Amino acid sequence: MYAIFRSGGKQYKAEPGQVVQLEKLSGAVGESIALDQVLLLADGDQIQVGQPIIEGLSVTGKIVNQGRHRKILVFKHKRRKDYRKKQGHRQSFTAVLIQDIGTEANPAGNEPALTDLGAE
């Protein structure tokens, strides 16, 4: 069983027990996280594709690391103009251990019932 989900403008493939490095997410190491923008779910021969996402389905995981990738160097220059610029960049990431692919506990969200809307 695996799922394709979207996080930080990118798409990732997730299988239970796998560690995925995502774009920086808020949260401390050890916290649980739910990623609810699931685009595709494959379970054996059954494939479910969202339009664009599958409602009521989420990928749950645990944050195992907050870190930064290796430094890359960005060098710009214009020939014969005496222009040179050297810069470094380190992208932040969040490593998430995928625990479960399944339905959300409350797929309808925290929407109030029609009687709770304050009709007096």
C-alpha positions in Angstrom: 0.0 0.0 0.0 1.3 3.4 -0.9 0.0 7.0 -1.3 1.0 10.0 -3.2 0.5 13.3 -1.2 1.3 16.9 -1.7 3.3 19.0 0.9 5.1 22.3 0.3 4.2 22.4 -3.4 5.8 19.1 -4.1 4.5 15.5 -4.4 5.9 12.6 -2.4 5.3 8.8 -2.4 4.7 7.4 1.1 4.6 3.8 2.4 4.1 2.9 6.0 7.5 2.6 7.8 9.3 4.9 5.4 11.1 8.1 6.3 10.3 11.0 3.9 12.2 14.3 3.9 9.6 17.1 3.3 9.9 20.9 3.0 10.2 22.6 6.5 7.0 22.0 8.6 6.3 23.5 12.0 6.4 21.1 14.9 8.9 19.6 17.3 10.7 16.2 17.0 8.4 13.5 18.3 5.1 15.2 17.4 2.5 13.5 15.3 1.5 15.1 12.0 -1.4 14.5 9.6 -0.9 15.3 5.9 -4.4 15.5 4.3 -3.7 16.4 0.7 -3.6 12.8 -0.6 -3.7 12.7 -4.4 -3.6 8.9 -5.0 -4.0 5.7 -3.0 -2.8 2.3 -4.3 -3.6 -0.8 -2.4 -2.6 -3.9 -4.4 -4.6 -3.8 -7.6 -7.0 -1.1 -6.4 -6.0 2.5 -7.3 -8.0 5.5 -6.1 -7.3 8.8 -7.7 -8.5 12.1 -6.3 -10.0 15.0 -8.3 -7.6 16.7 -7.3 -7.5 15.3 -3.7 -9.2 12.3 -2.0 -11.6 13.7 0.6 -11.4 12.1 4.1 -8.1 10.4 3.6 -4.8 11.4 5.3 -1.3 10.2 5.8 -0.2 10.3 9.4 3.4 10.3 10.6 5.8 11.3 13.3 8.5 14.0 13.0 11.9 12.4 13.5 14.2 15.2 12.5 14.3 18.9 11.8 17.5 19.8 9.9 19.1 21.3 6.9 20.5 19.9 3.7 24.1 20.2 2.5 25.2 23.6 1.4 25.1 24.4 -2.3 27.1 27.3 -3.8 25.5 29.8 -6.2 28.1 31.7 -8.3 27.0 34.5 -10.6 29.3 36.4 -12.9 29.2 38.6 -16.0 32.2 38.3 -18.2 34.2 41.5 -19.0 32.1 43.5 -16.5 34.1 42.7 -13.3 31.0 41.3 -11.6 31.3 38.2 -9.4 28.9 37.1 -6.7 29.3 33.9 -4.6 26.5 32.8 -2.3 25.7 29.7 -0.3 22.3 28.2 0.5 21.1 25.5 2.8 17.5 24.3 2.5 15.6 23.3 5.7 13.8 20.0 5.8 11.6 18.0 8.1 12.1 14.2 8.2 8.8 12.4 8.8 8.3 8.7 9.6 5.1 7.5 7.9 3.0 5.5 10.3 -0.3 5.1 8.7 -2.3 5.7 5.5 -6.0 5.8 6.3 -9.1 7.8 7.0 -9.1 10.8 9.3 -10.7 10.6 12.7 -13.2 13.4 11.9 -13.4 13.7 8.1 -16.0 16.4 8.3 -13.7 18.7 10.2 -14.7 20.8 13.2 -17.8 22.3 11.5 -20.6 23.2 13.8 -24.0 21.6 13.4 -26.8 23.8 11.9 -28.5 24.1 15.3 -25.2 25.6 16.8 -25.0 28.5 14.5 -26.5 30.9 17.0 -30.0 31.2 15.6 -31.8 33.0 18.4 
